[in-house]
């Protein structure tokens, strides 16, 4: 029944869903129109607010691009790739295979969302390959959907852009609230930690329940579905120059990695477990430097990862311009009035979650979406006397929730798996329903 309900949604998305850059441009004009209609600002004022705002998120843009780039590089270092390939041999039957891919992708996404997407791709392919060698008939589209479903909890974890931005000194959140919001009140709040356990268990169980019956049609691993080879750099020939030998020396990356590790140890010893976007990124950079086998190999991995970062870099100035228009024209206060009018202190977090899910369809970037929505709900929270940590996590939950029907982040995974969005969205739509119930309940519990 759930598959039947998701079919019309799949057809609409396939036919009408444009690229994410188009969404950013369309949203720019929508917000500009709203500012002209709902505020006293004239066309010139709106245009100047947009142009002046384009540079407003440059530091945030760099931080978010590094999250994706470093997560991709970490997943493709030799030791991590080897570990994941060996882990793919653990499932012994189809139910374990589907559940294992969903669980591992979820755990990797909680560590960093860039890593989670690569783990989803690698494990769905490797588990399918190992299963075929063992005589198991595994439905490959469901394995890929299981991996992408694990991405549905990323914003609750270590690399959650919204809560980390709120905890970062100098961010727009600190300017609005008057102080940073430490991760002990967001990511490491008791209700978010409990929610992680419930959400991961629910999505894993849901995926296992979707496994095909013996008489169902099963599509196995297609030819050509593979990831780029990871592992070590090619061994140098005897005629290399001294510069080549230095570029291929592990001591270079190992030394700087150890220095960065020493800094992180001193940082946490001095500040406690005080996470910011920068510290999260330096943690992953440290791991990469300790694991990669040479500066040359690191350069290769970064070059590969850069292809996935370009879309984010070009979209963030538009989100910054949107935020500039909303702030300078007073549109934030007007929209905040709407949510104050329909909300109570007990339901504002739920509204933040639902609104976050809707906006994520049009702004498929956790960081960009947070920049657009957070000012509205933080202002509403201040006026209703609601803990700002609740609306920060509400927006974060909404962003990760509708990723299950927003194919932007699934596209690299689908390209590697040689599948189309229609092959997996029927399954991820079920994950959407399951996680929607869980996240909505967490928001209501958090407000008690």
Order of alpha helices (4+ residues) and beta strands (2+ residues): alpha-alpha-alpha-alpha-alpha-alpha-alpha-alpha-alpha-alpha-alpha-alpha-alpha-alpha-alpha-alpha-alpha-alpha-alpha-alpha-alpha
